[in-house]
Amino acid sequence: MNNRNLLAHREFLEGPFWQKIPAYRDVRESDFLDYRWQAKNSVTNSEKLFATLKGVVSEAFIADVRDGLLRSTMSIRVSPYILSLINWDAPYDDPLRIQFVPVKSRMRPDHPKLGLDSLNEQADAPVPGLTHRYPDKALFLPLNTCPVYCRFCTRSYAVGIDTEEVEKVPLGLDEERWQKAFDYIARTPALEDIVISGGDAFNLRARDLERIGMTLLGMENIRRMRFATKGPAVMPQKILSDTEWVDALTRVVDAGRKIHKDVVVHTHFNHPNEITAISRAAMDRLFERGIVVRNQSVLQRGVNDSVDTMQLLIKKLAFMNVHPYYVYVHDLVRGVEDLRTTVSAAVRLEKHVRGTTGGFNTPIFAVDAPGGGGKRDVHSYEFYDRATGISVYSSPTVRPGRHFIYFDPIHLLGDEGQKRWASPDEQRIMIADALNAAAR
């Protein structure tokens, strides 16, 4: 590896890169760096998207997107920041376009064993919007909106507005629902760790973020909390220009530190192209406030499934003091089978990533076991058949005595595997054989 490649992670896109899009040609830097301008000008429907891209992409591509949106489980919401980072000269292969703007021509049939809530979050919810699966940790979903909607969202059953494909579970802002969650947490002494997600904590008003944080800090049993947000990756301008929100977050972090409780931010960068000088400035601001930031990526085919891309992403994150924490094997999510890859691909990536940088900046590659098994190291399967694409995991602490199955995408299997999956009888045999092998 030459010296330039070794230092590529220190290069950050600067300058008025957004002005290459005609719709943003006259946008001043002061406006582009204002989160209110980003939010106001975010694309929230197909017509606004096509108006923004007029003269930038072909009519054939626009037609492909129009048809893709009709089949998507997620409504569209994309910030001008993200739109400006997409290479519209080659949109089909651009890693950011792939994540946020669907095209019908690249879609593939869903896996036959795929469900809308594949992680069984609702089944593990003692009250609406609170998933309690691990003994000492719960996931709190105070709202169902995000600054940008990802095609691959695990919570497509609830996040965003209804689409042609999905009628969403209602988890909007509701203080009565929040109180039920708080009451459950307070009366469950084993709970110590709360993830505040959604939707996205970025979309909480400053006073609501502070209320949630201080309420949880006031509970004797709670020792840790994490505010989960994709915001820094898709709208870092908020951290630079929404002083009220950042101050509220800082007060919660400081209050926790004074009583020896841990409050951190978990964010979600998936590709090096999402990281610019604006991202770095935003992360510097949080670092200056003493706020710890960790990153959770989703492994996606054509986005970050190459060794070079994943190594660069991890090094770039570490350089701006964001700790790579997890890389998730893509969940079984409806409508995005083209984005999933195999367990063997994740195992291969993990081997190449380890040793790239310090161990504390090396992420865990994990499968969130379908059906509620929780997070498992990708290589910790009890059984894996690359020919059928079936991997079996156990979760002795979370679900003693049970096995959980993850399925590789059928179109990435060999001919024999694809042929067997075409038969319902063969599907049952393959699954039974895998479970029997795992139990030996």
Protein Blocks (a to p, Z undefined) as FASTA:
>chain_A
ZZklmmmmmpccedjfklmpmklmmpcfklmmpmklmmmmpcfbfklmmmmmgokacfkl
mmmmmmmmmmpcbdcdddfklmmmpcfklmmlpmklmmmmccfklpccddfkbcfblnom
mmmmmbghiacfbfkbccddfbfcdfbdcfklmklmmgocddfkbccddfbdcfklmmmm
mmmmmmmmkbmbdcddedjfklpcfklmmmmmmmmmmpmklmbdcdddfklmmommlmmm
mmmlmmmmmmmmmmmmmnopacddddddfbfklpcfklmmmmmmmmmnopacddddddde
hilmcfklmmmmmmmmmmnopacfbdcdddddehilmmpccfklmmmmmmmmnopacfkl
cccdddddehilopadfklcfbdcfknopacdddfklmghiacdddddfklpcfklmmmm
mpmklmmmmmmmmmmmmmZZ
